[in-house]
Amino acid sequence: VMALETVHLEWLYLSRLHPPPVVAALRNCRVLFLQHNRLRRVEGIAGFQNLEFLALQSNFLTDFSGIERLPSLVFLDLRDNFIESEDPSRLPSESLQILKIKGNPIANDETFVKKLWKTLPVLSELDQEEDPATMSRPSSSYLGRSMTLSSMRELEEEEEQEEDGGALRHKRWDAQKSALDSTQSEVKEALEDY
């Protein structure tokens, strides 16, 4: 069984991500796209130990529930939700490097924004702005480096495969696409049955 690292579940009008089959199917993913749904909470992803990238923009979220227990999370997009007040310490402080919160009422609260910079020691980018207090924070994120390393490895493999006619690359792509389509279908069915 091929483990999916990237899962796209955007624009599915999901109102929750809680049924056990959904959570089990996504447990090992590293990149999860859940934007443009109807999610009010994401407590079902609390056990995703490998999740590094989470896109939750344009949902109905009002707080950080479930996000605080994602120890590997590096990139979090919460733009265009309904978060009015929240405690920055509920975010994964040891890993979160890029955070997007524009379009939430709380994004206009200067006190909250200052708390974010103080509470999240590795945060290097907030809504595409660097920390104004200190420019000594890392400018390249862990996610960027890890994705770059894996992307470089994949690119090297693809270049080698292209020299061999690219047949192996196309087989691998077809297998990944088939696995992704299958998992997305299973998740959608589980949600409909739930």
BAZA-505470 format. One record per residue (C-alpha): z, x, y. Coordinates in Angstrom, 3 decimals. Layout:
N
<fiza><pz>Z</pz><px>X</px><py>Y</py></fiza>
...
REM end
This chain:
194
<fiza><pz>0.000</pz><px>0.000</px><py>0.000</py></fiza>
<fiza><pz>-1.037</pz><px>1.404</px><py>3.367</py></fiza>
<fiza><pz>1.684</pz><px>1.324</px><py>6.019</py></fiza>
<fiza><pz>0.487</pz><px>-0.023</px><py>9.336</py></fiza>
<fiza><pz>1.551</pz><px>1.984</px><py>12.338</py></fiza>
<fiza><pz>-0.106</pz><px>-0.208</px><py>14.973</py></fiza>
<fiza><pz>0.052</pz><px>-3.994</px><py>14.921</py></fiza>
<fiza><pz>-1.628</pz><px>-6.367</px><py>17.369</py></fiza>
<fiza><pz>-0.012</pz><px>-9.816</px><py>17.620</py></fiza>
<fiza><pz>-0.956</pz><px>-10.640</px><py>21.174</py></fiza>
<fiza><pz>-2.343</pz><px>-13.986</px><py>22.395</py></fiza>
<fiza><pz>-1.099</pz><px>-15.864</px><py>19.290</py></fiza>
<fiza><pz>1.242</pz><px>-18.226</px><py>21.176</py></fiza>
<fiza><pz>4.183</pz><px>-16.982</px><py>19.126</py></fiza>
<fiza><pz>7.458</pz><px>-18.529</px><py>20.200</py></fiza>
<fiza><pz>9.588</pz><px>-16.315</px><py>17.976</py></fiza>
<fiza><pz>9.383</pz><px>-13.276</px><py>15.792</py></fiza>
<fiza><pz>12.128</pz><px>-14.096</px><py>13.375</py></fiza>
<fiza><pz>10.834</pz><px>-15.308</px><py>9.989</py></fiza>
<fiza><pz>11.777</pz><px>-12.711</px><py>7.351</py></fiza>
<fiza><pz>8.174</pz><px>-12.242</px><py>6.103</py></fiza>
<fiza><pz>7.054</pz><px>-11.321</px><py>9.613</py></fiza>
<fiza><pz>9.882</pz><px>-8.883</px><py>10.183</py></fiza>
<fiza><pz>9.439</pz><px>-7.313</px><py>6.740</py></fiza>
<fiza><pz>5.693</pz><px>-6.871</px><py>7.275</py></fiza>
<fiza><pz>6.262</pz><px>-5.045</px><py>10.552</py></fiza>
<fiza><pz>9.355</pz><px>-2.998</px><py>9.720</py></fiza>
<fiza><pz>7.595</pz><px>0.404</px><py>9.666</py></fiza>
<fiza><pz>5.196</pz><px>0.034</px><py>12.568</py></fiza>
<fiza><pz>5.339</pz><px>2.476</px><py>15.471</py></fiza>
<fiza><pz>3.208</pz><px>0.547</px><py>17.981</py></fiza>
<fiza><pz>3.607</pz><px>-3.208</px><py>18.432</py></fiza>
<fiza><pz>1.609</pz><px>-5.395</px><py>20.815</py></fiza>
<fiza><pz>3.262</pz><px>-8.777</px><py>21.449</py></fiza>
<fiza><pz>2.042</pz><px>-9.540</px><py>24.953</py></fiza>
<fiza><pz>0.816</pz><px>-12.940</px><py>26.133</py></fiza>
<fiza><pz>2.850</pz><px>-15.023</px><py>23.716</py></fiza>
<fiza><pz>5.699</pz><px>-17.491</px><py>24.247</py></fiza>
<fiza><pz>8.552</pz><px>-15.294</px><py>23.102</py></fiza>
<fiza><pz>11.957</pz><px>-16.026</px><py>24.605</py></fiza>
<fiza><pz>13.797</pz><px>-13.482</px><py>22.427</py></fiza>
<fiza><pz>12.820</pz><px>-10.593</px><py>20.188</py></fiza>
<fiza><pz>16.002</pz><px>-10.234</px><py>18.143</py></fiza>
<fiza><pz>13.945</pz><px>-9.956</px><py>14.948</py></fiza>
<fiza><pz>12.784</pz><px>-6.446</px><py>15.792</py></fiza>
<fiza><pz>16.255</pz><px>-4.939</px><py>16.132</py></fiza>
<fiza><pz>15.883</pz><px>-3.003</px><py>12.883</py></fiza>
<fiza><pz>12.541</pz><px>-1.366</px><py>13.642</py></fiza>
<fiza><pz>13.790</pz><px>2.221</px><py>13.488</py></fiza>
<fiza><pz>10.309</pz><px>3.769</px><py>13.947</py></fiza>
<fiza><pz>9.068</pz><px>1.641</px><py>16.833</py></fiza>
<fiza><pz>7.984</pz><px>3.879</px><py>19.732</py></fiza>
<fiza><pz>5.724</pz><px>1.570</px><py>21.768</py></fiza>
<fiza><pz>6.459</pz><px>-2.089</px><py>22.503</py></fiza>
<fiza><pz>4.287</pz><px>-4.301</px><py>24.717</py></fiza>
<fiza><pz>6.043</pz><px>-7.563</px><py>25.642</py></fiza>
<fiza><pz>4.445</pz><px>-8.399</px><py>28.972</py></fiza>
<fiza><pz>3.662</pz><px>-11.999</px><py>29.881</py></fiza>
<fiza><pz>6.148</pz><px>-13.764</px><py>27.639</py></fiza>
<fiza><pz>9.224</pz><px>-15.877</px><py>28.493</py></fiza>
<fiza><pz>11.914</pz><px>-13.217</px><py>28.036</py></fiza>
<fiza><pz>15.066</pz><px>-13.535</px><py>30.127</py></fiza>
<fiza><pz>17.007</pz><px>-10.497</px><py>28.859</py></fiza>
<fiza><pz>16.896</pz><px>-7.330</px><py>26.746</py></fiza>
<fiza><pz>18.202</pz><px>-8.927</px><py>23.523</py></fiza>
<fiza><pz>17.023</pz><px>-7.016</px><py>20.478</py></fiza>
<fiza><pz>15.528</pz><px>-4.146</px><py>22.437</py></fiza>
<fiza><pz>18.777</pz><px>-2.191</px><py>22.700</py></fiza>
<fiza><pz>18.762</pz><px>-1.361</px><py>18.997</py></fiza>
<fiza><pz>15.395</pz><px>0.428</px><py>18.904</py></fiza>
<fiza><pz>16.435</pz><px>4.091</px><py>18.679</py></fiza>
<fiza><pz>12.907</pz><px>5.544</px><py>18.773</py></fiza>
<fiza><pz>11.494</pz><px>3.383</px><py>21.566</py></fiza>
<fiza><pz>9.718</pz><px>5.518</px><py>24.157</py></fiza>
<fiza><pz>7.438</pz><px>3.011</px><py>25.943</py></fiza>
<fiza><pz>8.477</pz><px>-0.532</px><py>26.887</py></fiza>
<fiza><pz>6.360</pz><px>-2.988</px><py>28.853</py></fiza>
<fiza><pz>8.300</pz><px>-6.044</px><py>30.044</py></fiza>
<fiza><pz>6.071</pz><px>-6.959</px><py>32.997</py></fiza>
<fiza><pz>5.672</pz><px>-10.584</px><py>34.018</py></fiza>
<fiza><pz>8.635</pz><px>-12.105</px><py>32.219</py></fiza>
<fiza><pz>11.664</pz><px>-13.965</px><py>33.613</py></fiza>
<fiza><pz>14.377</pz><px>-11.305</px><py>33.576</py></fiza>
<fiza><pz>16.688</pz><px>-12.026</px><py>36.520</py></fiza>
<fiza><pz>19.766</pz><px>-9.943</px><py>35.777</py></fiza>
<fiza><pz>20.560</pz><px>-7.490</px><py>33.047</py></fiza>
<fiza><pz>22.581</pz><px>-4.400</px><py>32.239</py></fiza>
<fiza><pz>20.401</pz><px>-1.253</px><py>32.021</py></fiza>
<fiza><pz>22.766</pz><px>0.166</px><py>29.386</py></fiza>
<fiza><pz>21.338</pz><px>-2.417</px><py>26.948</py></fiza>
<fiza><pz>18.106</pz><px>-0.411</px><py>26.813</py></fiza>
<fiza><pz>17.676</pz><px>2.494</px><py>24.356</py></fiza>
<fiza><pz>18.946</pz><px>5.211</px><py>26.694</py></fiza>
<fiza><pz>18.346</pz><px>8.242</px><py>24.489</py></fiza>
<fiza><pz>14.626</pz><px>7.642</px><py>23.918</py></fiza>
<fiza><pz>13.113</pz><px>5.360</px><py>26.580</py></fiza>
<fiza><pz>10.798</pz><px>7.360</px><py>28.838</py></fiza>
<fiza><pz>8.372</pz><px>4.793</px><py>30.256</py></fiza>
<fiza><pz>9.451</pz><px>1.344</px><py>31.411</py></fiza>
<fiza><pz>7.405</pz><px>-1.363</px><py>33.108</py></fiza>
<fiza><pz>9.309</pz><px>-4.283</px><py>34.656</py></fiza>
<fiza><pz>7.129</pz><px>-5.469</px><py>37.564</py></fiza>
<fiza><pz>6.686</pz><px>-9.209</px><py>37.806</py></fiza>
<fiza><pz>10.316</pz><px>-9.914</px><py>36.850</py></fiza>
<fiza><pz>12.812</pz><px>-11.111</px><py>39.474</py></fiza>
<fiza><pz>15.036</pz><px>-8.134</px><py>38.601</py></fiza>
<fiza><pz>12.290</pz><px>-5.639</px><py>39.540</py></fiza>
<fiza><pz>12.987</pz><px>-6.366</px><py>43.227</py></fiza>
<fiza><pz>16.701</pz><px>-5.545</px><py>42.912</py></fiza>
<fiza><pz>17.086</pz><px>-2.010</px><py>44.311</py></fiza>
<fiza><pz>20.592</pz><px>-1.671</px><py>42.867</py></fiza>
<fiza><pz>19.282</pz><px>-2.449</px><py>39.383</py></fiza>
<fiza><pz>16.400</pz><px>0.007</px><py>39.770</py></fiza>
<fiza><pz>18.801</pz><px>2.778</px><py>40.849</py></fiza>
<fiza><pz>21.027</pz><px>1.959</px><py>37.847</py></fiza>
<fiza><pz>18.013</pz><px>2.285</px><py>35.549</py></fiza>
<fiza><pz>17.355</pz><px>5.821</px><py>36.746</py></fiza>
<fiza><pz>21.031</pz><px>6.743</px><py>36.330</py></fiza>
<fiza><pz>21.545</pz><px>5.042</px><py>32.964</py></fiza>
<fiza><pz>18.380</pz><px>6.193</px><py>31.207</py></fiza>
<fiza><pz>18.541</pz><px>10.011</px><py>31.147</py></fiza>
<fiza><pz>15.050</pz><px>10.608</px><py>29.733</py></fiza>
<fiza><pz>13.269</pz><px>7.937</px><py>31.780</py></fiza>
<fiza><pz>10.363</pz><px>9.668</px><py>33.498</py></fiza>
<fiza><pz>8.326</pz><px>6.687</px><py>34.676</py></fiza>
<fiza><pz>9.278</pz><px>3.258</px><py>35.987</py></fiza>
<fiza><pz>6.328</pz><px>1.026</px><py>36.833</py></fiza>
<fiza><pz>4.176</pz><px>4.164</px><py>37.156</py></fiza>
<fiza><pz>6.528</pz><px>5.819</px><py>39.616</py></fiza>
<fiza><pz>8.496</pz><px>8.976</px><py>38.971</py></fiza>
<fiza><pz>12.223</pz><px>9.175</px><py>39.608</py></fiza>
<fiza><pz>12.584</pz><px>9.651</px><py>43.364</py></fiza>
<fiza><pz>16.004</pz><px>11.308</px><py>43.013</py></fiza>
<fiza><pz>14.831</pz><px>14.157</px><py>40.844</py></fiza>
<fiza><pz>11.385</pz><px>15.391</px><py>40.020</py></fiza>
<fiza><pz>12.834</pz><px>17.621</px><py>37.304</py></fiza>
<fiza><pz>12.577</pz><px>14.922</px><py>34.655</py></fiza>
<fiza><pz>9.833</pz><px>15.489</px><py>32.105</py></fiza>
<fiza><pz>6.466</pz><px>14.335</px><py>33.366</py></fiza>
<fiza><pz>4.863</pz><px>14.073</px><py>29.950</py></fiza>
<fiza><pz>6.520</pz><px>11.640</px><py>27.623</py></fiza>
<fiza><pz>7.473</pz><px>12.181</px><py>24.012</py></fiza>
<fiza><pz>5.198</pz><px>9.309</px><py>23.064</py></fiza>
<fiza><pz>2.320</pz><px>10.943</px><py>24.876</py></fiza>
<fiza><pz>2.952</pz><px>14.202</px><py>23.037</py></fiza>
<fiza><pz>3.450</pz><px>12.611</px><py>19.625</py></fiza>
<fiza><pz>0.436</pz><px>10.398</px><py>20.027</py></fiza>
<fiza><pz>-1.556</pz><px>13.357</px><py>21.302</py></fiza>
<fiza><pz>-0.571</pz><px>15.477</px><py>18.323</py></fiza>
<fiza><pz>-1.444</pz><px>12.764</px><py>15.837</py></fiza>
<fiza><pz>-4.583</pz><px>11.922</px><py>17.787</py></fiza>
<fiza><pz>-5.570</pz><px>15.576</px><py>17.774</py></fiza>
<fiza><pz>-5.051</pz><px>15.735</px><py>14.012</py></fiza>
<fiza><pz>-7.115</pz><px>12.591</px><py>13.538</py></fiza>
<fiza><pz>-9.805</pz><px>13.935</px><py>15.858</py></fiza>
<fiza><pz>-9.971</pz><px>17.199</px><py>13.906</py></fiza>
<fiza><pz>-10.239</pz><px>15.242</px><py>10.642</py></fiza>
<fiza><pz>-12.948</pz><px>13.036</px><py>12.089</py></fiza>
<fiza><pz>-14.906</pz><px>16.032</px><py>13.346</py></fiza>
<fiza><pz>-14.733</pz><px>17.578</px><py>9.882</py></fiza>
<fiza><pz>-15.806</pz><px>14.279</px><py>8.362</py></fiza>
<fiza><pz>-18.662</pz><px>13.891</px><py>10.825</py></fiza>
<fiza><pz>-19.950</pz><px>17.231</px><py>9.649</py></fiza>
<fiza><pz>-19.956</pz><px>15.700</px><py>6.152</py></fiza>
<fiza><pz>-21.921</pz><px>12.674</px><py>7.336</py></fiza>
<fiza><pz>-18.925</pz><px>10.575</px><py>8.417</py></fiza>
<fiza><pz>-18.836</pz><px>8.533</px><py>5.189</py></fiza>
<fiza><pz>-15.159</pz><px>9.248</px><py>4.531</py></fiza>
<fiza><pz>-14.211</pz><px>8.256</px><py>8.102</py></fiza>
<fiza><pz>-15.982</pz><px>4.939</px><py>7.730</py></fiza>
<fiza><pz>-14.230</pz><px>4.275</px><py>4.405</py></fiza>
<fiza><pz>-10.857</pz><px>5.062</px><py>5.981</py></fiza>
<fiza><pz>-11.633</pz><px>2.837</px><py>8.981</py></fiza>
<fiza><pz>-12.684</pz><px>-0.019</px><py>6.706</py></fiza>
<fiza><pz>-9.480</pz><px>0.336</px><py>4.654</py></fiza>
<fiza><pz>-7.286</pz><px>0.357</px><py>7.782</py></fiza>
<fiza><pz>-9.109</pz><px>-2.613</px><py>9.288</py></fiza>
<fiza><pz>-8.825</pz><px>-4.540</px><py>6.026</py></fiza>
<fiza><pz>-5.084</pz><px>-3.809</px><py>5.787</py></fiza>
<fiza><pz>-4.565</pz><px>-4.804</px><py>9.435</py></fiza>
<fiza><pz>-6.546</pz><px>-8.026</px><py>9.028</py></fiza>
<fiza><pz>-4.590</pz><px>-8.859</px><py>5.876</py></fiza>
<fiza><pz>-1.196</pz><px>-8.217</px><py>7.506</py></fiza>
<fiza><pz>-2.115</pz><px>-10.174</px><py>10.623</py></fiza>
<fiza><pz>-3.225</pz><px>-13.088</px><py>8.446</py></fiza>
<fiza><pz>0.014</pz><px>-12.943</px><py>6.439</py></fiza>
<fiza><pz>2.103</pz><px>-12.836</px><py>9.627</py></fiza>
<fiza><pz>0.212</pz><px>-15.743</px><py>11.162</py></fiza>
<fiza><pz>0.566</pz><px>-17.805</px><py>7.940</py></fiza>
<fiza><pz>4.263</pz><px>-17.007</px><py>7.719</py></fiza>
<fiza><pz>4.744</pz><px>-18.142</px><py>11.301</py></fiza>
<fiza><pz>2.812</pz><px>-21.340</px><py>10.710</py></fiza>
<fiza><pz>4.802</pz><px>-22.078</px><py>7.552</py></fiza>
<fiza><pz>8.108</pz><px>-21.297</px><py>9.250</py></fiza>
REM end
